[in-house]
Amino acid sequence: MNEERVILSERPEDLKKAVEWGREQQKKIMNEKNEWLADVLMEKMTPLILKRKTLK
């Protein structure tokens, strides 16, 4: 796999800010994916759970 790297700045404080921003974006994306997955699972599983309760 060919990876391309771009130097945003030579200054360490700018690089630190860029890394922190990247980490925040990663957390945001993961939270959105987790919320989406939870919603999909609830949508699929709720009818099964309710059906199972009525059978008992």
C-alpha positions as a Python dict, from the first residue, in 0.01 Angstrom:
ca = {
    (1, 'M'): (0, 0, 0),
    (2, 'N'): (138, 337, -99),
    (3, 'E'): (89, 600, 170),
    (4, 'E'): (132, 967, 100),
    (5, 'R'): (235, 1199, 381),
    (6, 'V'): (199, 1573, 386),
    (7, 'I'): (393, 1797, 619),
    (8, 'L'): (150, 2059, 744),
    (9, 'S'): (406, 2264, 927),
    (10, 'E'): (759, 2244, 1061),
    (11, 'R'): (654, 2395, 1393),
    (12, 'P'): (600, 2138, 1672),
    (13, 'E'): (303, 2327, 1819),
    (14, 'D'): (124, 2322, 1482),
    (15, 'L'): (191, 1951, 1447),
    (16, 'K'): (58, 1891, 1798),
    (17, 'K'): (-261, 2083, 1715),
    (18, 'A'): (-303, 1882, 1395),
    (19, 'V'): (-266, 1553, 1584),
    (20, 'E'): (-515, 1664, 1849),
    (21, 'W'): (-763, 1767, 1578),
    (22, 'G'): (-721, 1430, 1407),
    (23, 'R'): (-788, 1245, 1731),
    (24, 'E'): (-1099, 1454, 1800),
    (25, 'Q'): (-1227, 1382, 1449),
    (26, 'Q'): (-1163, 1010, 1498),
    (27, 'K'): (-1359, 1012, 1827),
    (28, 'K'): (-1644, 1203, 1661),
    (29, 'I'): (-1661, 953, 1373),
    (30, 'M'): (-1652, 655, 1610),
    (31, 'N'): (-1928, 804, 1827),
    (32, 'E'): (-2145, 861, 1521),
    (33, 'K'): (-2085, 504, 1402),
    (34, 'N'): (-2160, 365, 1749),
    (35, 'E'): (-2486, 561, 1770),
    (36, 'W'): (-2586, 445, 1423),
    (37, 'L'): (-2507, 82, 1508),
    (38, 'A'): (-2703, 102, 1834),
    (39, 'D'): (-3002, 246, 1649),
    (40, 'V'): (-2992, -29, 1385),
    (41, 'L'): (-2963, -301, 1648),
    (42, 'M'): (-3252, -159, 1849),
    (43, 'E'): (-3465, -139, 1536),
    (44, 'K'): (-3392, -504, 1451),
    (45, 'M'): (-3398, -652, 1800),
    (46, 'T'): (-3695, -473, 1961),
    (47, 'P'): (-3960, -670, 1767),
    (48, 'L'): (-3782, -997, 1853),
    (49, 'I'): (-3762, -908, 2222),
    (50, 'L'): (-4128, -807, 2233),
    (51, 'K'): (-4230, -1123, 2051),
    (52, 'R'): (-4031, -1336, 2293),
    (53, 'K'): (-4198, -1168, 2594),
    (54, 'T'): (-4546, -1235, 2457),
    (55, 'L'): (-4463, -1604, 2407),
    (56, 'K'): (-4368, -1655, 2775),
}
